Amino acid sequence: MSTFARWRAVIGAVLAFGVTVAHADSITFDQAVARAARRPSVAIAGTDVEAARGEADGARRPIYNPEVGVAAGPRFGGGKTLLEVQVSLAQTIELGGKGQARRDAAAARVTAAEAELARAVYDARVEVWRTFQRALVARTRVEGTRETEALATQLVAASSDRQALGAGTQLQINLANLEVARARHERVDAENAYETALAELGTSIGAGPGERLEPSGELPVLPEATTDEAAMVARALAERPDLAVARAEVAAARADVRLADALSRPDLTASLSYGYEQDLDTDFHAVLGGLSISLPVRNRNQGARAAARARSHRAELEQGRRMTEAEREMRTAVRTYVRARDAVLGFDREINARLHDNLELARQSFEAGKIDYFEFTVVRRELVSNQLAYLDAVNEAIDAWTAIQRAAGKEGAR
């Protein structure tokens, strides 16, 4: 077996052992999306919807229950002790539109909670797309750096063989050893980055702390860029869940204003009572109907009304701020993505995809003496550097496309 063959076998065994990590299961994008729909942030938003619906159910019911009163006791007079009994039934009736305002506010909060849930589900899908694709990029980077390290180690063996044949120098061997150290450092950095990417993917789908999931698939094909900013802005303003939340919060705040105003008006209490009075000669029975109304003279709910109007104004300002930010985010995201996609298209995807073949061709040319060591080193570094730059550009485009999807707030992340 030649020195080169021995080195290649040894390196293959070392790399296979050195990169052994905890057991990992593969996961497809569709599986990741399905799991993300059940992640904690989505579940929490779901409980908020349940709570809002419960409060809405309560708002549909009367605020006051009927009141039953019973009174009984002795009546003294004329040296006699007699019995007197009174039974009453009263019901307070809300006036001034209080019930409707309370129902409107509760319904608006249900709408807001449902919009928050929709945003949580959508954010989960978009975040999964981003972390899934970035993990694929990180995996490709690891594969490239492992290949580079193996080639650098093979180059040491090849340089030693050439020196033995009188065609190489000790300087070349020394430089080749330095390249091995550089390649090993790049491989370790890439593996660490891959572990970080897998952790982010796990977080985005709500995976357990002990799970290690690796993405299944190829690098993404970036969607066509759009330059129709006006259409994208209109879509965002109409469909973004956070803007739906803002609109619902404005509706709820306005309903609170109506409720605060209504609470300044009096409520009516209707009552019916029956009285029994015992007497020496005859018993007396009395049936009385009554109405009572409060007199809001000193307290007309001034503080709550002022606070409700302030909160309503705040909700309107917040809605305007969110709409302005939504338009700015969309315009910036579209322009950024167009540039990022153009940067990716500037690379030759085929050359980067065939990194192994191109490195092998360079190695064969070096061993055949068609190129010297320094030419080979330049070619190797250019090929590797080009792939790393390409993967960086893909990551930037992934982030830019994610920004578009978040700014749009509507399904479309693929």
C-alpha positions in Angstrom: 0.0 0.0 0.0 1.4 3.4 -0.9 2.0 6.2 1.6 -0.9 8.1 0.1 -3.3 5.2 0.4 -2.3 4.5 4.0 -2.9 8.2 4.9 -6.2 8.2 3.2 -7.4 5.1 5.1 -6.2 6.5 8.4 -7.8 9.9 7.8 -11.1 8.3 6.8 -11.1 6.3 10.0 -10.2 9.4 12.1 -12.8 11.6 10.6 -15.5 8.9 11.0 -14.6 8.5 14.6 -13.9 12.2 15.4 -17.3 13.5 14.2 -19.3 10.9 16.0 -22.0 12.7 18.0 -25.1 11.8 19.9 -27.7 9.9 18.1 -29.7 12.1 15.7 -33.0 11.5 14.0 -33.7 13.0 10.6 -36.7 15.3 10.1 -38.4 16.6 7.0 -39.6 20.2 6.6 -43.3 19.1 6.7 -42.7 17.1 9.9 -40.9 20.2 11.4 -43.9 22.4 10.5 -46.3 20.0 12.1 -44.4 19.9 15.3 -44.0 23.7 15.4 -47.8 24.0 15.3 -47.8 22.4 18.8 -44.8 24.3 20.3 -45.3 26.0 23.6 -45.7 29.6 22.3 -48.6 28.3 20.1 -50.1 26.4 23.0 -49.9 29.5 25.2 -51.7 31.6 22.6 -54.3 28.9 22.4 -55.0 29.2 26.1 -55.4 32.9 25.7 -58.1 32.3 23.1 -59.9 29.9 25.5 -59.7 32.5 28.3 -61.0 35.3 26.1 -63.9 33.1 24.9 -64.7 32.3 28.6 -64.8 36.0 29.4 -67.0 36.6 26.3 -69.4 33.9 27.5 -69.6 35.7 30.9 -70.2 39.1 29.2 -73.3 37.7 27.5 -74.9 36.9 30.9 -76.6 39.5 33.1 -74.3 41.2 35.5 -76.9 41.1 38.3 -78.7 38.0 39.7 -82.1 38.3 41.4 -82.0 38.9 45.1 -84.4 37.3 47.6 -84.8 38.8 51.0 -86.6 37.3 54.0 -87.3 39.2 57.3 -89.2 37.9 60.3 -89.5 39.0 63.9 -91.7 39.8 66.8 -93.9 42.9 67.1 -94.4 44.3 70.5 -97.3 46.5 71.7 -100.3 46.6 74.1 -98.6 44.1 76.3 -98.7 41.5 73.4 -96.0 40.0 71.3 -97.1 39.3 67.7 -95.3 38.0 64.6 -94.4 40.0 61.5 -92.9 38.4 58.3 -91.7 40.0 55.0 -90.5 38.3 51.9 -89.0 40.3 48.9 -87.7 39.7 45.4 -85.6 42.3 43.7 -83.8 42.5 40.3 -81.4 45.2 39.2 -81.7 46.0 35.5 -78.7 47.6 33.7 -79.5 50.7 31.7 -77.6 52.9 29.3 -76.2 50.1 27.0 -73.8 48.7 29.6 -74.4 45.1 28.7 -73.9 45.7 24.9 -70.7 47.6 25.5 -69.4 44.8 27.7 -70.3 42.2 25.1 -68.6 44.3 22.3 -65.4 44.6 24.3 -65.3 40.9 25.1 -65.9 40.0 21.5 -63.1 42.3 20.4 -60.7 40.6 22.8 -61.7 37.2 21.4 -60.8 38.5 18.0 -57.5 39.9 19.3 -56.7 36.6 21.0 -57.5 34.6 17.8 -55.3 37.0 15.8 -52.5 36.4 18.3 -52.9 32.7 17.9 -52.8 33.0 14.1 -49.6 35.1 14.4 -48.1 32.5 16.7 -48.8 29.7 14.3 -47.5 31.7 11.3 -44.4 32.9 13.2 -43.7 29.2 14.1 -43.9 28.2 10.4 -41.7 31.0 9.2 -39.2 30.4 12.0 -39.1 26.7 11.2 -38.5 27.5 7.5 -35.6 29.7 8.5 -33.9 27.4 11.0 -34.5 24.4 8.8 -32.8 25.9 5.7 -30.0 27.4 7.8 -29.3 24.0 9.3 -29.1 22.6 5.7 -26.6 25.3 4.9 -24.6 24.5 8.1 -24.6 20.8 7.2 -23.3 21.6 3.7 -20.5 23.7 5.3 -19.5 20.8 7.5 -19.4 18.4 4.6 -17.2 20.9 2.7 -14.8 21.4 5.6 -14.5 17.7 6.3 -13.6 17.2 2.6 -11.0 20.0 2.8 -9.4 18.5 5.9 -9.2 15.1 4.4 -7.6 16.6 1.3 -5.2 18.6 3.3 -4.1 15.5 5.1 -3.7 13.6 1.9 -1.6 16.4 0.6 0.9 15.9 3.4 1.3 12.3 2.3 1.5 13.2 -1.4 4.2 15.8 -0.6 6.1 13.3 1.3 5.9 10.8 -1.6 7.1 13.5 -4.0 10.0 14.4 -1.8 11.0 10.8 -1.6 11.0 10.8 -5.4 13.1 14.0 -5.5 10.3 16.2 -6.8 9.3 17.9 -3.5 10.8 19.9 -0.7 10.6 20.0 3.1 9.1 23.5 2.8 6.1 22.0 0.9 5.6 19.4 3.6 5.8 22.0 6.3 3.2 24.2 4.5 1.0 21.2 3.9 1.0 20.5 7.7 0.0 24.1 8.3 -2.9 23.6 5.9 -4.0 20.6 7.8 -4.2 22.7 11.0 -6.1 25.4 9.2 -8.5 22.9 7.7 -9.1 21.2 11.1 -9.9 24.6 12.7 -12.4 25.4 9.9 -14.0 21.9 10.3 -14.4 22.3 14.1 -15.9 25.8 13.6 -18.3 24.4 11.0 -19.3 21.6 13.3 -19.9 23.9 16.2 -22.0 26.2 13.9 -24.0 23.1 12.8 -24.7 22.2 16.4 -25.9 25.7 17.0 -28.1 25.5 13.9 -29.6 22.2 15.1 -30.3 23.7 18.5 -32.1 26.6 16.9 -34.1 24.2 14.8 -35.0 22.2 17.9 -36.2 25.4 19.6 -38.3 26.5 16.7 -40.2 23.2 16.7 -40.5 22.9 20.4 -38.2 19.8 20.6 -37.2 18.4 24.0 -33.7 19.3 25.3 -32.5 15.7 24.7 -33.6 15.5 21.1 -31.1 16.0 18.3 -32.9 16.4 14.9 -31.1 16.8 11.6 -32.8 18.3 8.6 -33.5 16.1 5.6 -33.3 17.7 2.1 -31.2 19.9 -0.1 -30.3 23.5 -0.1 -33.4 25.7 -0.8 -34.2 27.1 -4.2 -34.9 30.7 -3.5 -38.3 32.0 -4.8 -38.5 34.6 -7.5 -37.9 38.2 -6.2 -40.7 40.7 -6.5 -40.2 44.4 -7.0 -43.9 45.4 -6.7 -43.6 47.0 -3.3 -47.0 48.6 -3.5 -48.7 45.2 -3.8 -46.7 43.7 -1.1 -47.4 46.6 1.2 -51.1 46.4 0.5 -51.0 42.7 1.3 -49.1 43.3 4.6 -51.6 46.0 5.7 -54.5 43.7 5.0 -53.3 40.4 6.2 -50.7 40.8 8.9 -51.9 39.2 12.2 -50.3 41.8 14.4 -52.3 44.5 12.5 -55.5 42.4 13.1 -54.5 42.4 16.8 -54.1 46.2 16.7 -57.5 46.6 15.1 -59.2 44.4 17.6 -57.5 46.3 20.5 -58.8 49.6 19.1 -62.3 48.0 18.9 -62.0 46.8 22.5 -60.8 50.1 23.8 -63.6 52.0 22.1 -66.1 49.5 23.7 -64.5 50.2 27.0 -65.1 53.9 26.5 -68.8 53.2 25.8 -68.9 51.0 28.9 -67.3 53.6 31.1 -69.8 56.2 29.9 -72.7 53.8 30.4 -71.5 53.1 34.0 -72.0 56.8 34.8 -75.8 56.3 34.2 -78.0 54.9 36.9 -79.4 51.3 37.0 -83.0 50.5 37.8 -83.9 48.1 40.6 -87.4 46.5 40.5 -88.7 44.8 43.6 -91.7 42.8 44.8 -92.4 42.1 48.4 -95.0 40.3 50.5 -95.7 41.2 54.1 -97.6 39.3 56.8 -98.6 41.0 60.1 -100.3 39.2 62.9 -102.9 41.0 65.0 -105.2 40.1 67.9 -108.4 40.4 65.8 -107.2 39.7 62.3 -104.1 39.1 60.3 -102.9 41.5 57.7 -101.3 40.7 54.3 -99.5 43.2 52.1 -98.1 42.9 48.5 -95.9 45.8 47.4 -94.1 46.5 44.1 -91.3 49.0 44.0 -88.8 50.7 41.8 -85.5 52.3 42.9 -82.9 54.2 41.0 -79.5 55.5 42.0 -78.7 59.2 41.8 -75.2 59.7 40.2 -74.7 63.1 41.6 -71.2 63.0 43.2 -69.6 60.0 41.3 -70.3 59.9 37.6 -67.4 57.5 36.9 -65.2 60.4 35.8 -61.9 58.7 36.5 -62.7 55.5 34.7 -64.1 57.4 31.7 -60.9 59.5 31.4 -58.7 56.5 31.7 -60.8 54.6 29.1 -60.4 57.5 26.6 -56.7 57.6 27.2 -56.4 53.9 26.6 -58.5 54.2 23.5 -56.3 57.0 22.2 -53.2 54.9 23.0 -54.7 51.9 21.0 -55.3 54.1 18.0 -51.7 55.5 18.2 -50.4 52.0 18.5 -52.3 50.9 15.5 -51.0 53.8 13.4 -47.4 53.0 14.6 -47.8 49.3 13.7 -49.1 50.2 10.2 -46.2 52.6 9.6 -43.7 50.0 10.8 -45.4 47.3 8.7 -45.0 49.3 5.5 -41.4 50.2 6.3 -40.6 46.6 7.1 -42.1 45.3 3.9 -40.4 47.9 1.7 -37.0 47.2 3.3 -37.5 43.4 3.2 -38.4 43.5 -0.5 -35.3 45.5 -1.5 -33.0 43.5 0.8 -34.2 40.2 -0.6 -33.8 41.4 -4.2 -30.2 42.2 -3.5 -29.5 39.0 -1.5 -31.0 36.8 -4.2 -28.9 38.5 -6.9 -25.8 37.9 -4.8 -26.6 34.2 -4.6 -27.3 34.0 -8.4 -23.9 35.6 -8.9 -22.3 32.3 -7.8 -22.0 29.2 -10.0 -24.2 26.8 -8.1 -22.9 23.9 -10.1 -19.3 24.6 -9.2 -20.1 24.8 -5.6 -22.2 21.6 -5.7 -19.2 19.7 -7.3 -16.7 20.9 -4.7 -15.5 17.3 -4.1 -15.0 16.6 -7.8 -13.2 19.8 -8.3 -10.9 19.3 -5.4 -10.2 15.8 -6.6 -9.3 17.1 -10.0 -6.9 19.6 -8.4 -5.3 16.9 -6.3 -4.8 14.6 -9.3 -3.3 17.4 -11.3 -0.8 18.1 -8.4 0.1 14.4 -8.1 0.6 14.2 -11.9 2.9 17.2 -11.8 0.7 19.3 -14.0 0.5 22.0 -11.3 3.0 22.7 -8.5 2.2 22.9 -4.8 1.6 26.6 -4.7 -0.7 26.5 -7.7 -2.6 23.6 -6.1 -2.9 25.6 -2.8 -4.3 28.6 -4.6 -6.8 26.5 -6.5 -7.9 24.6 -3.3 -8.3 27.8 -1.3 -10.2 29.5 -4.1 -12.6 26.6 -4.5 -13.2 26.3 -0.7 -13.4 30.1 -0.2 -15.9 30.3 -3.1 -18.1 27.7 -1.5 -18.0 29.3 1.9 -18.9 32.7 0.4 -21.7 31.1 -1.5 -23.1 29.5 1.6 -22.9 32.8 3.4 -24.8 34.4 0.6 -27.5 31.7 0.8 -27.8 32.3 4.6 -28.3 36.0 3.9 -30.9 35.3 1.3 -32.7 32.9 3.7 -32.8 35.6 6.3 -34.0 38.2 3.8 -36.8 35.9 2.5 -37.8 35.2 6.1 -38.1 39.0 6.7 -40.4 39.2 3.7 -42.6 36.5 5.1 -42.8 38.1 8.5 -43.5 41.4 7.0 -46.2 40.0 4.8 -47.9 38.0 7.6 -49.5 35.5 5.3 -48.7 31.9 4.2 -46.1 31.7 1.6 -42.9 30.6 3.3 -41.6 27.5 1.5 
